[in-house]
Each structure stands twice: as structure tokens, then as C-alpha cells.
Amino acid sequence: MQSDNKIVLSVENIHKSYGKEKILKGVSFTIKKGETKVIIGPSGSGKSTLLRCINQLTVPDGGKILLENEEVTHHQKEINRFRQKMGMVFQDFNLFDHLTALKNVEIGLIKVKKMDKLAARKKAMEELKQVGLEKQANLYPAQLSGGQKQRVSIARALAMDPKVILFDEPTSALDPELIGEVLEVIKRLALAGMTMVVVTHEMGFARSVANEIIFMEDGSIKDQGTPYKMFNNPEHERTKKFLHKITELYGKSEE
């Protein structure tokens, strides 16, 4: 959770609409190297769309995304170069069902980074070990639990040596008893200084790892601050009501 003053990611006035529906209405924030920013908010507030705009899976209608002072927005010819530096972990794992855990991690190293197969395999095994799955390396996704699949997804993102990892509700598709193992991996990454943006409803996790919590509603940032400020003295009554309700629903525990 220690950060330095180097800004890794700048999100500047991002707008996105689908037809007449405005999904994002001028969202801006920065994240420094080593920081973990946790984005919370009710369903439909634009959190997932924001992450997709950051790595250009969705092209914003206005605003800019800067990665280490290089503009990412609208640079489709170079988007794969930028995406190498921005890991993305989805709610639904996005693994290749016909590949083993090991091959799911090494495929990007071979095809995108052009590593030789032996080096890619070694790197992939190192990342699987980091998420506690070296013994499951040769299993296929169908043979893994949901928590194990998500940890393979995290290993795949880590293997590319990203500057920042974006997590889109990484535990929302998991059975309750499997959530803790995934959150534990993400907590270890935070403590090791990985730069991360995490969309989640796990409030105990947010309280324990975030440098800053951002509360979004209706396509814009309504409140932001340290976990202490957000849980004990939020600026807006709406933030207080949301945190009270979400804590009642999901509890205060980190699992």
C-alpha cells in the first residue's frame, strides 16, 4: 500500500453514452505507483464501463486516459502495447476452456510478448505459484473451482508485468466460501506495491487495502477519500447511506 509520487494512470473527464443514456459524466482521478484505489457504488453507476474505457475495450466519447503520461485514448494502432501495461481481471474469468491453467497464463507471453516457449512456461509457473496454484498448472478450467479460475486470471494479468491492474468485481461470480482466497491474493499484491484499481462491493477488503475509496453514482464521482474518512466521516449523506446498506448486505468481514 506504499506509494511514491509517480502518477501511473490519469483518468481525465471521461464521458460515455449509449444512445441517449449517459453512463459516464466526466469522471476524473489519478493513481500513483503502488496505490490501490477501490471504486464502490450502486449497480448501474458506471463502474465497469469506466474500467472498460480505461483499457479501451470501450472507447469513451470524450476525455483522456494517460498511462505514464502517454495518451491511450483513440490510439487503436497501439492499443495492444498499452494493454500489455494494463492488466484486466474480469468478473467471469475469461479463460480459454481448451487450455490448461498454465497455458492460459503463458499464451499472452508467447503471442503478445513474443517470448520463447521455455521462458514463457517458466514465467507462467512463477505467476501460478504466486497465486498458490502451481499444483493445478495442468488442470483445465472445468476442473477448477471459481476461486481457482479467478486466481489463474490474476496470474495471467501478472505475467505481463503490467504497470496497473484493473479488477472488475473479481469476486462477484464466486460462491461465498471462495471469495476469501481471491481477496487474499489481491491483498498480498497491494501490500507488495502493485498499482491497482478495484471495483468491488467487499467493504472489509476496501477498508483494509485501499489508499483511497471512490464512491460513484449516476455516472460520476460523488465522494472520495481515505477508508477512515469514507467509513467514519463521509462528505455526503448519500455515501453514508450506501455504505450502511452495503455493509448490512455483505457484512464487514474481509471474506
N, C-alpha and C positions, 0 to 999 in steps of 0.2 A: 504493500500500500504506500510505500515511499515513492515520491515523485520528484523529478527535477523540474527546471523551468522551461524545458524544451517543449514547445507545442507540437504534438504529433498530428492531431486532427482538428481542423476548423470547419464547423458547420455554420454557414452564413446565410441567413434569411431564406431558408428553403420553403418553397411553395409547391404544392401538388394538388391538382384537381382531377376528378374523373367526371366528365360532363359538367353539370352544374354544382356537383358536390365538392366542396373544398375540404380536402383531407389534411393538408398541412398549410398553416397560415403564417409563414415567416418564422421558422424555428432556427435559433442560433445558439451554439455553445462551442467551447473548445475543450480539448482534453490534452493534458500534458503527459509526457513519458512517465510510465509507471502508475498512472492513475486508474482507478476503477470508477466509472460513472454508471449509476443504476437509474434506469428510466422506469417510472411507475405511472399508473393511470388507468382509468376505466377502459373496458373494451370499446374499440372504435375511436380511440383518441388520436390515432395516427402513429403509434409507437413502432409497429412493424413496418409500415410504409416508410418511416424515417430511416430505419436501418437499411431498407432496400434502396432508398435514394442515396445513402452514403456510399454503398459499393456499386451503385449504378445498375442494379438489377431492375430498378425502376428509375427512369430519367425524370428528374424534377422539372417543373415548369419554370421555376425561377430560383435564383440564389446560387451559391457556390459551395463546393466541397473541396477543401485543400488538405492534402496529405503531405506532411513535411514541406509545406509551402509550395507544393506543386498542385495545380488545379486538376482535379479528377473529372469534374463535371464536363460532359459533352466531348470527352476525348475517347470516342469509341475505338479508334485505331489502336490506342494504347491501353485499353481497359484491362486486358489480361495482365499487363505489367503492374497496374495498380492493384488489381485483385490479389496478386501474389502477396502483396503487402498488407492486405486487409482480410484476415480470416473471417469466415462466417459460419456460425453454428445455428442450424435451424431447429424448429420445434420437432419436426418429423424426420430427423436424422439424415435424409437424402443420401443414403448409402447405395452402392451398386449391389443388388441382391446376388448377382452371379459371381461376385468376387469375395475372397476371404477378407477378414479384418485387416490382415497385413497388406493385401493387395489394394484394398480401399485406401490405405494410407500412402502407399508407395506410388500409386498411379499418377498423382499430380506431380511428384518429384521427377518421374520419368518423362511424362508428356509435356509438362509446362516448364519445369526447371532443366530438363534435358540431362538429368543425372544418369550415370551408368547404373545398370540394374543392381549390381552388387552394393554400390554406395547407397542407392535408394532403399534397398532392403535393410541395410544396417541402420540408416536414419529412421525408417519406419518402425523398426523394432525398438529403437531407443524411445520413440514417442509413445508407442504402446506400453512400454514399461513405465513411462512417466505417469500414465493414467491407470496403471495397475492391471493391464490386460495382456502381458506378454504370453501368458499360458493359453490365452484364447486366440492367438495370432492366426491360426489356421482354421478357425471356425468361420462359417458363413453367417450373414446377418440373421437368417432364420433360426440359427442355433443359439443366438444371443438374447439376453433379456433387453428390455427397453433401456435400462440404465447402462448396460454394456454397449449397446448400439450408440448411445449418445456419447459415451467416452471414446469410442472409435472416431466419431465425428470431431471431437475435440482434438484427438491425436492427429487426425488428418489436417486440421487447421494449423496446429502447432508445427507440423512437419515443414510447412512452407516458410518458417521463420518470419511470421508477419510482424509488422510494426504495431498493429492493433487488431484485436479480435472482437467481432460483433456477435453477441449472443441474443437470439430472438426467442424468448420464453423457453429456455433449454430444458425445463422440467415439466412443461405443461402437458406433454403427451405421456408422462410416466405414471405408473401406479405409485401411490403414496410411499410404499416401503422402499422404492428405488430412487426417490428424489435425493435423499441424503448423500448417496455415493457420488452423484453428479455434482452436487453443490460443493462437496468436499474437494473435488478436483479443481473446481473453479476458484475456491478459496485459496488453495495452495498456489495457483497461478497468480492470484492477486498479491499474496504475501511475497512471492518471488519477483514481483515487479513487472508482470505482464500488463500492458496497456489494454484496457477492456471497456467496452460499452455493453451493459447487460440490461435487457428488457426482462422484467420478472415481476411476479406477484408474491415472491417469497420474502416477507418483510424481515424475518430474523436474519436471513442471509444479507439483505440490503443493509441492515443496521451494522452487521459485523464486518463487511468488506468495502463498502463504498467510501470513496473520498467525498463524493457529492451525490445526492439524490435529486433527480429532476422529476417533477410531477407535471404530466401532460394531460390536458383535457381539451376536447373540441379542436384538435389540430394545432395547439400552441402550448408553450410552456407557461404554466400558471404559478409555479413556485419552484424554488431550488435552494439547496443549502446542504450543510453537513448532516449526517444522520442525527446527531444530537439536536440540531436546530429543527429538523423536519419532524422528528418524533416528539419533541418536547415543547417547541415554540414555533410552529409553522406560521408563515406570514398571513396565510389566508384561511378562513373558516372552512372553505371547500376542501383544502388539503387535510385539515384535521378530521373532517367527516369521512373522507375517503380512507385515510389511514385507520381510523377506528373500525370502519366497516370491513376492510380487507383483513385486518388483524383478527377480527371476530370469525371471519370465514376460514382463514388459513392458519390462524394461530401465530404465536410469537416465536416458535422454535425455529431453529435453523434447518430442521429436517421436515 
